[in-house]
Amino acid sequence: MAFGKATLLEYKDVQFFKVQQMRCSPNVSLQVSGLAFHSSLVVESIETRIDHGCMVVLVNLVPARSGLKGNFTFDFDVPKEVNSVCFGPTKHVIWQRGIGPVE
């Protein structure tokens, strides 16, 4: 899915995807990692947005260039008002409060 000049990484296009709960008290902290399965694209940036109680992790891809890689590791805190974390523009659920990482 195109977003400006960048392409947003879809969950289905990630190899070695991993979600780890790094801390649960006082606030939940997660680490999301993986490898973009696009031979000519690399990770430029990662951002989060909150949409109806779901925190969405968006990985922005750009054409390959020096200094950027296809793999990513992203650590972030989950606000108390968020009940789930989703990945990509299709909002694939990867974590739920009270349950943890979702396979």
Buried (B, 14 or more C-beta within 10 A) or exposed (E): EEEEEBBBBBBEBBEEBEBBEEEEEEEBBBBBBBBBBBEEBBBBEBEBEEEEEBBBBBBBBBEEEEEBEBEBEBEBBBEEEBBBBBBBBEBBEBBBBEEEBEE
